[in-house]
């Protein structure tokens, strides 16, 4: 098997045509970045109209997060919030990603309703959709942080490691490709109802992101992270906890 293309221009044209037609899912970040949103929108939701297609085509060189949000806004503006059901059932992971941002843009949803709406997308089999899911709702989580942490604390008991991971990743103090949450940088202990149930999680997927959460916190509260990891390891003599703590402390120990 040939190695995955590292550059957009190296993607096989036939493969790219399938992605742009919504007939295949991306398999790498490079492919995610290569998708022509205007072509995909024309295929998946042609009724948005030529003006919407022109708008999304005009920003082809913009960062992908901005393009995802704009695409969702154009679709929502023309098809309404009911488009979510259709989008989240589409074969294309990019189209399902648009569904995430339609949910994020709906002002009528309460925080609890928004999290319930995003839940199937947070549990999507595709890595990209899972990233768009937390990015799309993170501003709402940050705006009502105490309620968000309480609600997501319940997700830590889910049998799905994808949902358990979402609870930690969506609330990281710093995170990747997103705005920081200053309150959690200063007071990471607020999130203990999410972190504590995951401190010996059997899934390496979850372990990685709990470790990343704590590594974020260590940049501002290193002593707190050291103390928490020491406490966990005294209580939990497990390989999972040791792995989480090693990842958490990688920048300070």
N, C-alpha and C positions, 0 to 999 in steps of 0.2 A: 504494500500500500504506500502510495506517495505521501510525503509529509503535507500537512495542512498549509495552505498559502499563508504567508505572513503579511503580505501586502494585498490591498484591494485589487490592484492591477494583475495580480497573479491568479485570481480566481478564474476557473474555467468559465468561458462565456455561456455555455449551456447550463451550467450550475447556477450562474447568476440570473439567467433568464427565468429559471424555475423559482428562485427566491423572489424575483420582482413580480412574478405572476401569482404569488401566494400559493404555489403548488409544492413547496418544500419548506422545511424549517432550517434555520441557520444552525451550524454546528460549532462555530468559533466566533470570537469577538470580531475578528476581521470580516467575517461574513455579515455579522450584524451591522457593521459600519458601512458595508457596501450596498445594502439594499436601497434601491431607488424608491423613495416614498411616494412620489407622484405616480409611478408606474404601478406600484402595489395598491395604492388607493384607488386607482382607476379600475383595477381588477376586483378588489374586495368590496368597495363601496362606490360604484360608479355614479350613483345618484347624488353624490355631494356636489357635483357640477363642475364645470370647467374653471370657474373662478377659484374654487377651492384647490383644484389641481394645480392651477397656475401659482397660487400662493405657496403651496408646499414645495413646488418645483423651484421657486425663486430663492429658497433658503437651503438649497441642497448642500452648500458648503458650511452650514452652521453646525455646531456641536449636536451630537445625537440626542442628548437629553432635551434640549430646546426643541428639536424637531419632533420628538415624541409628543411633547406637550402641545405643540402647535397643531400637529395632525389630529390629536384627540379633540382639541378645541374646535377645529373646523368640522369634524364629524359630529360632535355634540351640537354645534350651532345649527346644523342642517338636519340632523336626524333625531336629535333629542337624547335624553338620558337612556331611553329604551334601547338604544343601539348597543348597550353593553352586552346584552344577552347574545346578540348576533356576533359581535366581535370576539367574545371570549370563547366561542365555539369554533372559531376559524382555524384552519390548518396552520396558517402562518403564525409563528411566535411573535413577529413584529406586530401583527394585527391584534393578537391577544394583549400585547403590551399597550397598544392604544386603548384597549378596554380599561387597563389600570388607570390611565390618565383621565379617561372620561369619569371614572369613579372619583378620582381625586379632585376633579373640577366641579363636581355637583354640589352646589351650595345648600341644597335642601337636606342633605344627609346629616344626621347626628354622628358623633364619633363612633358610637357603637354600631350604627347602621353601616358606616363607611368600612369599618373593619370586617363586618360580616360580608359585605359586598366584595371586598378584596380577598377574602379567605380562599376561595377556590383558585384564584390566580397566584396567591402566595404559595399554594400547594401544587402549582403547575409542574409537570414533569420537565419542562424546559428551563435551563438555568437563566436564560435571558428574561423570561416572563417573571420569574421569581425576583429578579433584581428590579424590574420596573414596578413590581407590586409595592415593595417597600418605599422606593423613591417617590412614587405617586402620592402616597398618603403621609409621608414623613412630616411635611409642614403642618398637617393637622394634628399629628401626634405631639409635635413640639409646642403647638399653640395651646394644648390642653394636656399637659404632661402628666399630671397626677392621675387623671382619669385614664389616659392612654396606658400608663404603667399598670394600673389596676386591671384593665381589660386584657392586656397582653400577658399579664401574670397567669391568667387562666389558660392561655395557649401553651404554656410550658408543660401542661399535662396531656397534650395531644399525642396520640399514637404516631402522628406524622412527624418525622424529624425535620421536614421542610417547614412546618408551622412552628415547631419549637425554635428552629433557627431564625425564622422571621421575627419572633419576639425579641431576640437579642439584637439582630442586625438592624432592625428598624429604629432602635433606640440608642445606637452607639453614640457616645458623646461627640465624636468627630466624624467617623465614617469616611466613605469614599464617594466622590462625585455628588456631594450634598453639602448643605450648610451644617455647621456645627450646632450643637445644643448647649449653650453656655451654662444653663442650670445644671446639667448633668456633668459638665466639666468641673464645676465647682462642688457639686454635691452628688457624686456617683452612688452614694448609699441609697438614694431614692429608688434606684432600680434593683435593689436586693430581692424584691419579690419575684423578679424575673430571673436574676442570676443564681440565687440559691438553689432553686429546684433543678438547675441545669449543671450543678457543679461536679457531677459524676455521670453526665449523660453518656449512654453507650455509643451514640453515633459520633463518628469522627467529624462528620459534617457540622454537627452542633458544637462539638468541642472547639473546632477551629474558630467559630464565630463568637463563642463566649470568651475564648482567649483574646480575640481581636478587640472585643468590647473592653476588656480589662486593660489591654495594652493601650487603647485610647485613653482610658482613665489614668493610666500611669504617667502620661505626659504632663498631667496637672496635679495628680494626687498620688505620687509614687509610694509614699509610706502607707497610704490606705490600701493600695493594691497588694503591697508586700504583706501587710497584716492579714488581709482577707485570704490570700493564698496560703499563708502559714496556718491559719485557722482551718481552712478546708482540708489541708493535707494532714492535720492532726486528727480530724474527724473521719476522713475518707482515705483509707489506705488502698487507693485504686489507681490503675494505670490511666484511666480516663481523667481523673483529677490532676494527676501529675502532668499529663500532656497539656491540659488547659492552663495550668499554672506556668509551665515552661514557656508557653506561647505568650501568656500575659506578661511575663517578666523579661521577655527577650530584649527589650530596649533599656532595661535598668539594671539587670543583674549579669 
